[in-house]
Amino acid sequence: MQNGLCGTAKFIVGLAAGMAAGFAVGVTMAPSQRQLKRAAHQAAKRVNQMVEDLTDAIDL
């Protein structure tokens, strides 16, 4: 039974190490605040343009 507990402990340690590594990579790859603001601004512009196009089409 000793072997089973050791294997489980190794699995849990490996799982935790993998989660920590994934978190570290995710944090370093995350877009900057400026990129997020720019993307949000562009999306808002597109939505406004689509609303204008829709209102123009309805006015036909």
mmCIF file of the N, C-alpha and C atoms, coordinates in Angstrom:
data_MODEL
# 
_entry.id   MODEL 
# 
loop_
_atom_site.group_PDB 
_atom_site.id 
_atom_site.type_symbol 
_atom_site.label_atom_id 
_atom_site.label_alt_id 
_atom_site.label_comp_id 
_atom_site.label_asym_id 
_atom_site.label_entity_id 
_atom_site.label_seq_id 
_atom_site.pdbx_PDB_ins_code 
_atom_site.Cartn_x 
_atom_site.Cartn_y 
_atom_site.Cartn_z 
_atom_site.occupancy 
_atom_site.B_iso_or_equiv 
_atom_site.pdbx_formal_charge 
_atom_site.auth_seq_id 
_atom_site.auth_comp_id 
_atom_site.auth_asym_id 
_atom_site.auth_atom_id 
_atom_site.pdbx_PDB_model_num 
ATOM 1   N N  . MET A 1 1  ? 0.827   -1.192 0.000   1.00 0.00 ? 1  MET A N  1 
ATOM 2   C CA . MET A 1 1  ? 0.000   0.000  0.000   1.00 0.00 ? 1  MET A CA 1 
ATOM 3   C C  . MET A 1 1  ? 0.871   1.256  0.000   1.00 0.00 ? 1  MET A C  1 
ATOM 4   N N  . GLN A 1 2  ? 2.075   1.110  0.494   1.00 0.00 ? 2  GLN A N  1 
ATOM 5   C CA . GLN A 1 2  ? 3.006   2.235  0.554   1.00 0.00 ? 2  GLN A CA 1 
ATOM 6   C C  . GLN A 1 2  ? 3.248   2.803  -0.843  1.00 0.00 ? 2  GLN A C  1 
ATOM 7   N N  . ASN A 1 3  ? 3.349   1.947  -1.828  1.00 0.00 ? 3  ASN A N  1 
ATOM 8   C CA . ASN A 1 3  ? 3.614   2.372  -3.196  1.00 0.00 ? 3  ASN A CA 1 
ATOM 9   C C  . ASN A 1 3  ? 2.466   3.218  -3.736  1.00 0.00 ? 3  ASN A C  1 
ATOM 10  N N  . GLY A 1 4  ? 1.230   2.865  -3.409  1.00 0.00 ? 4  GLY A N  1 
ATOM 11  C CA . GLY A 1 4  ? 0.060   3.605  -3.871  1.00 0.00 ? 4  GLY A CA 1 
ATOM 12  C C  . GLY A 1 4  ? 0.033   5.018  -3.314  1.00 0.00 ? 4  GLY A C  1 
ATOM 13  N N  . LEU A 1 5  ? 0.372   5.174  -2.064  1.00 0.00 ? 5  LEU A N  1 
ATOM 14  C CA . LEU A 1 5  ? 0.388   6.500  -1.452  1.00 0.00 ? 5  LEU A CA 1 
ATOM 15  C C  . LEU A 1 5  ? 1.499   7.353  -2.046  1.00 0.00 ? 5  LEU A C  1 
ATOM 16  N N  . CYS A 1 6  ? 2.634   6.746  -2.292  1.00 0.00 ? 6  CYS A N  1 
ATOM 17  C CA . CYS A 1 6  ? 3.759   7.483  -2.871  1.00 0.00 ? 6  CYS A CA 1 
ATOM 18  C C  . CYS A 1 6  ? 3.406   7.945  -4.283  1.00 0.00 ? 6  CYS A C  1 
ATOM 19  N N  . GLY A 1 7  ? 2.748   7.079  -5.045  1.00 0.00 ? 7  GLY A N  1 
ATOM 20  C CA . GLY A 1 7  ? 2.339   7.444  -6.401  1.00 0.00 ? 7  GLY A CA 1 
ATOM 21  C C  . GLY A 1 7  ? 1.316   8.567  -6.388  1.00 0.00 ? 7  GLY A C  1 
ATOM 22  N N  . THR A 1 8  ? 0.376   8.515  -5.449  1.00 0.00 ? 8  THR A N  1 
ATOM 23  C CA . THR A 1 8  ? -0.635  9.555  -5.329  1.00 0.00 ? 8  THR A CA 1 
ATOM 24  C C  . THR A 1 8  ? 0.005   10.885 -4.947  1.00 0.00 ? 8  THR A C  1 
ATOM 25  N N  . ALA A 1 9  ? 0.951   10.841 -4.018  1.00 0.00 ? 9  ALA A N  1 
ATOM 26  C CA . ALA A 1 9  ? 1.641   12.059 -3.595  1.00 0.00 ? 9  ALA A CA 1 
ATOM 27  C C  . ALA A 1 9  ? 2.424   12.659 -4.767  1.00 0.00 ? 9  ALA A C  1 
ATOM 28  N N  . LYS A 1 10 ? 3.074   11.802 -5.549  1.00 0.00 ? 10 LYS A N  1 
ATOM 29  C CA . LYS A 1 10 ? 3.814   12.293 -6.711  1.00 0.00 ? 10 LYS A CA 1 
ATOM 30  C C  . LYS A 1 10 ? 2.865   12.921 -7.721  1.00 0.00 ? 10 LYS A C  1 
ATOM 31  N N  . PHE A 1 11 ? 1.704   12.297 -7.887  1.00 0.00 ? 11 PHE A N  1 
ATOM 32  C CA . PHE A 1 11 ? 0.714   12.837 -8.809  1.00 0.00 ? 11 PHE A CA 1 
ATOM 33  C C  . PHE A 1 11 ? 0.245   14.215 -8.364  1.00 0.00 ? 11 PHE A C  1 
ATOM 34  N N  . ILE A 1 12 ? -0.058  14.359 -7.084  1.00 0.00 ? 12 ILE A N  1 
ATOM 35  C CA . ILE A 1 12 ? -0.547  15.639 -6.559  1.00 0.00 ? 12 ILE A CA 1 
ATOM 36  C C  . ILE A 1 12 ? 0.535   16.710 -6.667  1.00 0.00 ? 12 ILE A C  1 
ATOM 37  N N  . VAL A 1 13 ? 1.775   16.352 -6.367  1.00 0.00 ? 13 VAL A N  1 
ATOM 38  C CA . VAL A 1 13 ? 2.878   17.310 -6.488  1.00 0.00 ? 13 VAL A CA 1 
ATOM 39  C C  . VAL A 1 13 ? 3.061   17.711 -7.959  1.00 0.00 ? 13 VAL A C  1 
ATOM 40  N N  . GLY A 1 14 ? 2.983   16.740 -8.856  1.00 0.00 ? 14 GLY A N  1 
ATOM 41  C CA . GLY A 1 14 ? 3.102   17.035 -10.279 1.00 0.00 ? 14 GLY A CA 1 
ATOM 42  C C  . GLY A 1 14 ? 1.957   17.903 -10.771 1.00 0.00 ? 14 GLY A C  1 
ATOM 43  N N  . LEU A 1 15 ? 0.750   17.628 -10.299 1.00 0.00 ? 15 LEU A N  1 
ATOM 44  C CA . LEU A 1 15 ? -0.416  18.424 -10.662 1.00 0.00 ? 15 LEU A CA 1 
ATOM 45  C C  . LEU A 1 15 ? -0.250  19.867 -10.209 1.00 0.00 ? 15 LEU A C  1 
ATOM 46  N N  . ALA A 1 16 ? 0.189   20.049 -8.976  1.00 0.00 ? 16 ALA A N  1 
ATOM 47  C CA . ALA A 1 16 ? 0.399   21.398 -8.444  1.00 0.00 ? 16 ALA A CA 1 
ATOM 48  C C  . ALA A 1 16 ? 1.494   22.124 -9.220  1.00 0.00 ? 16 ALA A C  1 
ATOM 49  N N  . ALA A 1 17 ? 2.563   21.409 -9.557  1.00 0.00 ? 17 ALA A N  1 
ATOM 50  C CA . ALA A 1 17 ? 3.648   22.034 -10.318 1.00 0.00 ? 17 ALA A CA 1 
ATOM 51  C C  . ALA A 1 17 ? 3.164   22.439 -11.705 1.00 0.00 ? 17 ALA A C  1 
ATOM 52  N N  . GLY A 1 18 ? 2.358   21.598 -12.321 1.00 0.00 ? 18 GLY A N  1 
ATOM 53  C CA . GLY A 1 18 ? 1.808   21.923 -13.636 1.00 0.00 ? 18 GLY A CA 1 
ATOM 54  C C  . GLY A 1 18 ? 0.886   23.116 -13.594 1.00 0.00 ? 18 GLY A C  1 
ATOM 55  N N  . MET A 1 19 ? 0.063   23.190 -12.551 1.00 0.00 ? 19 MET A N  1 
ATOM 56  C CA . MET A 1 19 ? -0.837  24.338 -12.409 1.00 0.00 ? 19 MET A CA 1 
ATOM 57  C C  . MET A 1 19 ? -0.040  25.623 -12.201 1.00 0.00 ? 19 MET A C  1 
ATOM 58  N N  . ALA A 1 20 ? 1.004   25.560 -11.393 1.00 0.00 ? 20 ALA A N  1 
ATOM 59  C CA . ALA A 1 20 ? 1.835   26.742 -11.148 1.00 0.00 ? 20 ALA A CA 1 
ATOM 60  C C  . ALA A 1 20 ? 2.531   27.182 -12.434 1.00 0.00 ? 20 ALA A C  1 
ATOM 61  N N  . ALA A 1 21 ? 3.034   26.213 -13.196 1.00 0.00 ? 21 ALA A N  1 
ATOM 62  C CA . ALA A 1 21 ? 3.702   26.551 -14.453 1.00 0.00 ? 21 ALA A CA 1 
ATOM 63  C C  . ALA A 1 21 ? 2.704   27.142 -15.439 1.00 0.00 ? 21 ALA A C  1 
ATOM 64  N N  . GLY A 1 22 ? 1.514   26.586 -15.511 1.00 0.00 ? 22 GLY A N  1 
ATOM 65  C CA . GLY A 1 22 ? 0.478   27.117 -16.395 1.00 0.00 ? 22 GLY A CA 1 
ATOM 66  C C  . GLY A 1 22 ? 0.079   28.528 -16.022 1.00 0.00 ? 22 GLY A C  1 
ATOM 67  N N  . PHE A 1 23 ? -0.036  28.777 -14.733 1.00 0.00 ? 23 PHE A N  1 
ATOM 68  C CA . PHE A 1 23 ? -0.369  30.122 -14.262 1.00 0.00 ? 23 PHE A CA 1 
ATOM 69  C C  . PHE A 1 23 ? 0.724   31.114 -14.637 1.00 0.00 ? 23 PHE A C  1 
ATOM 70  N N  . ALA A 1 24 ? 1.981   30.709 -14.456 1.00 0.00 ? 24 ALA A N  1 
ATOM 71  C CA . ALA A 1 24 ? 3.104   31.601 -14.768 1.00 0.00 ? 24 ALA A CA 1 
ATOM 72  C C  . ALA A 1 24 ? 3.137   31.926 -16.257 1.00 0.00 ? 24 ALA A C  1 
ATOM 73  N N  . VAL A 1 25 ? 2.918   30.941 -17.090 1.00 0.00 ? 25 VAL A N  1 
ATOM 74  C CA . VAL A 1 25 ? 2.904   31.188 -18.539 1.00 0.00 ? 25 VAL A CA 1 
ATOM 75  C C  . VAL A 1 25 ? 1.717   32.064 -18.908 1.00 0.00 ? 25 VAL A C  1 
ATOM 76  N N  . GLY A 1 26 ? 0.577   31.817 -18.309 1.00 0.00 ? 26 GLY A N  1 
ATOM 77  C CA . GLY A 1 26 ? -0.613  32.616 -18.587 1.00 0.00 ? 26 GLY A CA 1 
ATOM 78  C C  . GLY A 1 26 ? -0.433  34.072 -18.212 1.00 0.00 ? 26 GLY A C  1 
ATOM 79  N N  . VAL A 1 27 ? 0.211   34.321 -17.096 1.00 0.00 ? 27 VAL A N  1 
ATOM 80  C CA . VAL A 1 27 ? 0.432   35.699 -16.647 1.00 0.00 ? 27 VAL A CA 1 
ATOM 81  C C  . VAL A 1 27 ? 1.393   36.421 -17.590 1.00 0.00 ? 27 VAL A C  1 
ATOM 82  N N  . THR A 1 28 ? 2.433   35.730 -18.030 1.00 0.00 ? 28 THR A N  1 
ATOM 83  C CA . THR A 1 28 ? 3.403   36.387 -18.905 1.00 0.00 ? 28 THR A CA 1 
ATOM 84  C C  . THR A 1 28 ? 2.849   36.597 -20.308 1.00 0.00 ? 28 THR A C  1 
ATOM 85  N N  . MET A 1 29 ? 1.887   35.787 -20.726 1.00 0.00 ? 29 MET A N  1 
ATOM 86  C CA . MET A 1 29 ? 1.331   35.903 -22.072 1.00 0.00 ? 29 MET A CA 1 
ATOM 87  C C  . MET A 1 29 ? 0.103   36.799 -22.121 1.00 0.00 ? 29 MET A C  1 
ATOM 88  N N  . ALA A 1 30 ? -0.383  37.239 -20.991 1.00 0.00 ? 30 ALA A N  1 
ATOM 89  C CA . ALA A 1 30 ? -1.591  38.061 -20.953 1.00 0.00 ? 30 ALA A CA 1 
ATOM 90  C C  . ALA A 1 30 ? -1.349  39.399 -21.651 1.00 0.00 ? 30 ALA A C  1 
ATOM 91  N N  . PRO A 1 31 ? -2.358  39.890 -22.369 1.00 0.00 ? 31 PRO A N  1 
ATOM 92  C CA . PRO A 1 31 ? -2.193  41.174 -23.045 1.00 0.00 ? 31 PRO A CA 1 
ATOM 93  C C  . PRO A 1 31 ? -2.069  42.321 -22.045 1.00 0.00 ? 31 PRO A C  1 
ATOM 94  N N  . SER A 1 32 ? -1.401  43.367 -22.473 1.00 0.00 ? 32 SER A N  1 
ATOM 95  C CA . SER A 1 32 ? -1.222  44.518 -21.591 1.00 0.00 ? 32 SER A CA 1 
ATOM 96  C C  . SER A 1 32 ? -2.533  45.283 -21.463 1.00 0.00 ? 32 SER A C  1 
ATOM 97  N N  . GLN A 1 33 ? -2.589  46.168 -20.497 1.00 0.00 ? 33 GLN A N  1 
ATOM 98  C CA . GLN A 1 33 ? -3.785  46.981 -20.263 1.00 0.00 ? 33 GLN A CA 1 
ATOM 99  C C  . GLN A 1 33 ? -4.075  47.846 -21.487 1.00 0.00 ? 33 GLN A C  1 
ATOM 100 N N  . ARG A 1 34 ? -3.033  48.344 -22.128 1.00 0.00 ? 34 ARG A N  1 
ATOM 101 C CA . ARG A 1 34 ? -3.206  49.186 -23.310 1.00 0.00 ? 34 ARG A CA 1 
ATOM 102 C C  . ARG A 1 34 ? -3.836  48.401 -24.456 1.00 0.00 ? 34 ARG A C  1 
ATOM 103 N N  . GLN A 1 35 ? -3.390  47.158 -24.647 1.00 0.00 ? 35 GLN A N  1 
ATOM 104 C CA . GLN A 1 35 ? -3.947  46.322 -25.703 1.00 0.00 ? 35 GLN A CA 1 
ATOM 105 C C  . GLN A 1 35 ? -5.416  46.022 -25.440 1.00 0.00 ? 35 GLN A C  1 
ATOM 106 N N  . LEU A 1 36 ? -5.764  45.770 -24.185 1.00 0.00 ? 36 LEU A N  1 
ATOM 107 C CA . LEU A 1 36 ? -7.156  45.502 -23.842 1.00 0.00 ? 36 LEU A CA 1 
ATOM 108 C C  . LEU A 1 36 ? -8.031  46.721 -24.108 1.00 0.00 ? 36 LEU A C  1 
ATOM 109 N N  . LYS A 1 37 ? -7.551  47.902 -23.720 1.00 0.00 ? 37 LYS A N  1 
ATOM 110 C CA . LYS A 1 37 ? -8.320  49.119 -23.945 1.00 0.00 ? 37 LYS A CA 1 
ATOM 111 C C  . LYS A 1 37 ? -8.505  49.379 -25.426 1.00 0.00 ? 37 LYS A C  1 
ATOM 112 N N  . ARG A 1 38 ? -7.460  49.150 -26.212 1.00 0.00 ? 38 ARG A N  1 
ATOM 113 C CA . ARG A 1 38 ? -7.531  49.375 -27.649 1.00 0.00 ? 38 ARG A CA 1 
ATOM 114 C C  . ARG A 1 38 ? -8.536  48.419 -28.298 1.00 0.00 ? 38 ARG A C  1 
ATOM 115 N N  . ALA A 1 39 ? -8.502  47.162 -27.895 1.00 0.00 ? 39 ALA A N  1 
ATOM 116 C CA . ALA A 1 39 ? -9.439  46.177 -28.432 1.00 0.00 ? 39 ALA A CA 1 
ATOM 117 C C  . ALA A 1 39 ? -10.874 46.521 -28.061 1.00 0.00 ? 39 ALA A C  1 
ATOM 118 N N  . ALA A 1 40 ? -11.083 46.972 -26.838 1.00 0.00 ? 40 ALA A N  1 
ATOM 119 C CA . ALA A 1 40 ? -12.424 47.356 -26.406 1.00 0.00 ? 40 ALA A CA 1 
ATOM 120 C C  . ALA A 1 40 ? -12.916 48.571 -27.189 1.00 0.00 ? 40 ALA A C  1 
ATOM 121 N N  . HIS A 1 41 ? -12.024 49.522 -27.421 1.00 0.00 ? 41 HIS A N  1 
ATOM 122 C CA . HIS A 1 41 ? -12.385 50.720 -28.180 1.00 0.00 ? 41 HIS A CA 1 
ATOM 123 C C  . HIS A 1 41 ? -12.763 50.354 -29.615 1.00 0.00 ? 41 HIS A C  1 
ATOM 124 N N  . GLN A 1 42 ? -11.980 49.483 -30.227 1.00 0.00 ? 42 GLN A N  1 
ATOM 125 C CA . GLN A 1 42 ? -12.281 49.060 -31.603 1.00 0.00 ? 42 GLN A CA 1 
ATOM 126 C C  . GLN A 1 42 ? -13.599 48.297 -31.664 1.00 0.00 ? 42 GLN A C  1 
ATOM 127 N N  . ALA A 1 43 ? -13.859 47.462 -30.681 1.00 0.00 ? 43 ALA A N  1 
ATOM 128 C CA . ALA A 1 43 ? -15.119 46.717 -30.652 1.00 0.00 ? 43 ALA A CA 1 
ATOM 129 C C  . ALA A 1 43 ? -16.298 47.670 -30.496 1.00 0.00 ? 43 ALA A C  1 
ATOM 130 N N  . ALA A 1 44 ? -16.155 48.688 -29.655 1.00 0.00 ? 44 ALA A N  1 
ATOM 131 C CA . ALA A 1 44 ? -17.224 49.664 -29.471 1.00 0.00 ? 44 ALA A CA 1 
ATOM 132 C C  . ALA A 1 44 ? -17.478 50.437 -30.766 1.00 0.00 ? 44 ALA A C  1 
ATOM 133 N N  . LYS A 1 45 ? -16.417 50.782 -31.479 1.00 0.00 ? 45 LYS A N  1 
ATOM 134 C CA . LYS A 1 45 ? -16.578 51.479 -32.754 1.00 0.00 ? 45 LYS A CA 1 
ATOM 135 C C  . LYS A 1 45 ? -17.333 50.611 -33.753 1.00 0.00 ? 45 LYS A C  1 
ATOM 136 N N  . ARG A 1 46 ? -17.001 49.323 -33.788 1.00 0.00 ? 46 ARG A N  1 
ATOM 137 C CA . ARG A 1 46 ? -17.678 48.406 -34.713 1.00 0.00 ? 46 ARG A CA 1 
ATOM 138 C C  . ARG A 1 46 ? -19.159 48.272 -34.369 1.00 0.00 ? 46 ARG A C  1 
ATOM 139 N N  . VAL A 1 47 ? -19.457 48.184 -33.092 1.00 0.00 ? 47 VAL A N  1 
ATOM 140 C CA . VAL A 1 47 ? -20.860 48.069 -32.668 1.00 0.00 ? 47 VAL A CA 1 
ATOM 141 C C  . VAL A 1 47 ? -21.618 49.322 -33.054 1.00 0.00 ? 47 VAL A C  1 
ATOM 142 N N  . ASN A 1 48 ? -21.030 50.483 -32.823 1.00 0.00 ? 48 ASN A N  1 
ATOM 143 C CA . ASN A 1 48 ? -21.691 51.740 -33.200 1.00 0.00 ? 48 ASN A CA 1 
ATOM 144 C C  . ASN A 1 48 ? -21.932 51.805 -34.699 1.00 0.00 ? 48 ASN A C  1 
ATOM 145 N N  . GLN A 1 49 ? -20.962 51.362 -35.491 1.00 0.00 ? 49 GLN A N  1 
ATOM 146 C CA . GLN A 1 49 ? -21.123 51.368 -36.941 1.00 0.00 ? 49 GLN A CA 1 
ATOM 147 C C  . GLN A 1 49 ? -22.237 50.412 -37.370 1.00 0.00 ? 49 GLN A C  1 
ATOM 148 N N  . MET A 1 50 ? -22.299 49.253 -36.731 1.00 0.00 ? 50 MET A N  1 
ATOM 149 C CA . MET A 1 50 ? -23.349 48.293 -37.063 1.00 0.00 ? 50 MET A CA 1 
ATOM 150 C C  . MET A 1 50 ? -24.722 48.832 -36.699 1.00 0.00 ? 50 MET A C  1 
ATOM 151 N N  . VAL A 1 51 ? -24.839 49.524 -35.575 1.00 0.00 ? 51 VAL A N  1 
ATOM 152 C CA . VAL A 1 51 ? -26.115 50.114 -35.169 1.00 0.00 ? 51 VAL A CA 1 
ATOM 153 C C  . VAL A 1 51 ? -26.520 51.181 -36.172 1.00 0.00 ? 51 VAL A C  1 
ATOM 154 N N  . GLU A 1 52 ? -25.579 52.005 -36.608 1.00 0.00 ? 52 GLU A N  1 
ATOM 155 C CA . GLU A 1 52 ? -25.885 53.029 -37.615 1.00 0.00 ? 52 GLU A CA 1 
ATOM 156 C C  . GLU A 1 52 ? -26.340 52.394 -38.917 1.00 0.00 ? 52 GLU A C  1 
ATOM 157 N N  . ASP A 1 53 ? -25.667 51.337 -39.343 1.00 0.00 ? 53 ASP A N  1 
ATOM 158 C CA . ASP A 1 53 ? -26.053 50.639 -40.571 1.00 0.00 ? 53 ASP A CA 1 
ATOM 159 C C  . ASP A 1 53 ? -27.453 50.046 -40.443 1.00 0.00 ? 53 ASP A C  1 
ATOM 160 N N  . LEU A 1 54 ? -27.755 49.482 -39.275 1.00 0.00 ? 54 LEU A N  1 
ATOM 161 C CA . LEU A 1 54 ? -29.067 48.894 -39.058 1.00 0.00 ? 54 LEU A CA 1 
ATOM 162 C C  . LEU A 1 54 ? -30.152 49.958 -39.080 1.00 0.00 ? 54 LEU A C  1 
ATOM 163 N N  . THR A 1 55 ? -29.910 51.099 -38.425 1.00 0.00 ? 55 THR A N  1 
ATOM 164 C CA . THR A 1 55 ? -30.922 52.160 -38.437 1.00 0.00 ? 55 THR A CA 1 
ATOM 165 C C  . THR A 1 55 ? -31.108 52.728 -39.840 1.00 0.00 ? 55 THR A C  1 
ATOM 166 N N  . ASP A 1 56 ? -30.027 52.819 -40.602 1.00 0.00 ? 56 ASP A N  1 
ATOM 167 C CA . ASP A 1 56 ? -30.149 53.269 -41.996 1.00 0.00 ? 56 ASP A CA 1 
ATOM 168 C C  . ASP A 1 56 ? -30.959 52.280 -42.812 1.00 0.00 ? 56 ASP A C  1 
ATOM 169 N N  . ALA A 1 57 ? -30.758 51.001 -42.598 1.00 0.00 ? 57 ALA A N  1 
ATOM 170 C CA . ALA A 1 57 ? -31.496 49.979 -43.344 1.00 0.00 ? 57 ALA A CA 1 
ATOM 171 C C  . ALA A 1 57 ? -32.976 49.983 -42.978 1.00 0.00 ? 57 ALA A C  1 
ATOM 172 N N  . ILE A 1 58 ? -33.283 50.246 -41.726 1.00 0.00 ? 58 ILE A N  1 
ATOM 173 C CA . ILE A 1 58 ? -34.678 50.291 -41.292 1.00 0.00 ? 58 ILE A CA 1 
ATOM 174 C C  . ILE A 1 58 ? -35.391 51.513 -41.884 1.00 0.00 ? 58 ILE A C  1 
ATOM 175 N N  . ASP A 1 59 ? -34.677 52.605 -42.026 1.00 0.00 ? 59 ASP A N  1 
ATOM 176 C CA . ASP A 1 59 ? -35.263 53.841 -42.559 1.00 0.00 ? 59 ASP A CA 1 
ATOM 177 C C  . ASP A 1 59 ? -35.603 53.759 -44.033 1.00 0.00 ? 59 ASP A C  1 
ATOM 178 N N  . LEU A 1 60 ? -35.176 52.684 -44.715 1.00 0.00 ? 60 LEU A N  1 
ATOM 179 C CA . LEU A 1 60 ? -35.491 52.549 -46.136 1.00 0.00 ? 60 LEU A CA 1 
ATOM 180 C C  . LEU A 1 60 ? -36.968 52.579 -46.286 1.00 0.00 ? 60 LEU A C  1 
# 
